[in-house]
Amino acid sequence: MPRDERGRRLAETIKRRVAQTVIVSLRRDEAALRRLRELGLVDDDWLAARDTDPFELLRQLQKRAREIRERPSLLTDLGVSSVDVLCCESEAAALPAPAGADLTVVFTDLEGFTAFTHHEGDEAASRLLGGHYAAVDDLVAGRGGRVVKRLGDGHLLTFPQPRAAVLAGLDLLEAPPGPLRVRAGGHAGRVVALGADVLGDVVNVASRVVGAAAGGHSLVTTAVRDRAGAVPRVAFGEPQPTPLRGIEEPVPLCEVRRE
C-alpha cells in the first residue's frame, strides 16, 4: 500500500475514534443533549440509532463555525472542544446525500418578487437576492442543513434532522429581505440522490407545499411534524387537508409558528 494511502487511512481512523468518543460523551451528558436538541442538531431517533455516523454531529458543529466564533461558550455548553470539531473534514459537509437518505426537504420563495423586480428594476432585485442568498446560506448551515440549489428567488434545502428543518424555516421567515416576505414548505421521507441534487416524491410534494403557504408563513406535512416531535417554543397548527397541484388526494398540512 502506498505511503500516502496508509497515512490517509490512519488519519481517518484517528478522526473516527475522536468522533466516536465525542458522541459517547455527549450521550452521557444530559445538559449537552438538551442543548443539542434545542438547537435542532440531534433528536432521540438519531441518538438511539446503532448505525449513527459519528462524523455527522461534528459536521453540523463545523457548519456552525461562524456562530461558534461569535459565541465561544457554545462549545463549552456542549462539552466539545474546538479540536474535536476540527477533526471533522470540512469537505465532508459538502458531500451529497446518500442514495435513499431520509431527509426533510424544504422549499422557500419570496412573495412578491416578480412585482418588486418590475417596479424597482433588475439592479435592485439583484442586490436584494444577493443579500438574501447570503442570509439563507448562513441560517441553513447554522441548522446543519444544505442548500441543494437556488431557484431564482427560492431555494431547495435539505436537513438530516426534521427539528432543524422546522427551526430553519422559522429562522428564514424572521430574516426576510425587506420589503418582501419569505414563505416555506416542507415534507419528509426517503429521497433519491443524483449527484448533489435530490429527487423523488418527497421533493415533489415539498415543492407543492410551499405554494400553499402565504408570505411570512411556514407549512409542513404531518410527516415533518411527527418526525420533529415536540420542539421547544414552537407550535404546530391542526392539520388541514389541502389540495396540492398534481397530487390526487388532499395533503394534511400544519402551520408552524413560534410560541
KADAUR-V774287 format. One line per field, one symbol per residue. ss: DSSP state (A for helix, B for strand, O for the rest). psi: psi as a letter, one per 20 degrees, with the letter a starting at -180 (. if undefined). A space follows every 10 residues. Layout:
ss: ???
psi: ???
This chain:
ss: OOAAAAAAAA AAAAAAAAAA AAAAAAAOOA AAAAAAAAAO OOOAAAAAOO OOOAAAAAAA AAAOAAAAAA OOAAAAAAOO OAAAAAOOOA AAAAOOOOOO OBBBBBBBBB BOAAAAAAAA OAAAAAAAAA AAAAAAAAAA AAOOBBBBBB BOOBBBBBBO OAAAAAAAAA AAAOOOOOOO BBBBBBBBBB OBBBOOBBBO AAAAAAAAAA AAOOOOOBBB BAAAAAAAOO OOOBBBOOOB BBOOOOOOOO BBBBBBBBO
psi: pqghgggghg ggggghgggh ggggghhinh ggggghghij hqrhgghiph kpoiigghgh hhhkhghhhh mhighghikq rhgggiipph hhhiqrqqpj qorpppqqro pjhghggghi rhghhggghg hggggggggg hhjjapogqp mdjrqpqqph ohhhgghhgh ghhilqnqjr qqqqpqqqap rppncirqrr hgggghhhgh hiqrpjqpqq rhggghhhbp ppkpqprppo pppppipgqq ppqpqpqq.
